[in-house]
């Protein structure tokens, strides 16, 4: 898709979003499977993209009318998004129950805004292809948050932990525990 068409679609999605919002297992020997659009029946999509004005990546996981995600720049700058309901293609993004942004999702794009690293930032994410997606590693201590990576379609990634995404498990269901 050419750049002009992409920005036209992004602009249209952001206008729609504005209108609506005015009111992994470390040490595993298993090779992770590539994350792609989840097949049949529109049951879910994994989206990956960049957060504007930052070096952070965003990964959103949708399935069965639910959405959850991870935004990360590095181990110190990350945001784990709670599982929330998608209503009419939109969702309020939350972390620990606190509203942190909004997203509008369609089959081929997710756009929104999020409070991240002290600022409200826009993002655009596309369906993950190949090995792209969100990978999670269970925390060593059950009282700690899980860790992971967001891998973009071009293979670049950011993570909340050391290592590479291949040591984590692919995340394809918002209700799935690490």
C-alpha positions, 0 to 999 in steps of 0.5 A: 500500500503506498504511503499516501493511501496509508496516511489517508486510512490512518487519518480516517481512522483517527477521525473516527476514533476522535469522534468515538472518544469525545465522551514468555517461558524462559529456558524452554527448548520449544521453538515458538511458532510464528504469530499470524492473523488468527484463522477463520471467523474473525476470531482474532488478530495480533497487531504490531506497530510503533508508538509515535515520538518514541522508540517503543513498539506496541503489540495488541492481541485480540480474540473473542471480543477481547484485547490486551497488549504490551508497549515496550521501549526497554525494561524500565519503560513498558506498559502491560495492557489489561484484557478489555472488551472490544465494543463496535471496533473500539476499546478503552486501553487500561493498565491495572484498571486505570484508563490509559488510552483508546484504540479502534481496530479493523481487520487490517489496522489498529489506531489509537492513543495511549499515555506512555512515558509521561505523554499522550502518544498516537500509534498505528499497528498492522496485523503481525506477519511471519515471526512478528507478534508479542512474546511473553516470559513468565515472571520468576516470582509470581508477585512480579509482572510477566516480561516479553517482547514486541516483534515488528513485521520487519524483525526489529523488536523491543523488550522488557527483559534481556534475551531474544523473543525466541526464548518466549512463548507467542501470545495469541489470546488476551485471556492466556496466562504466561 
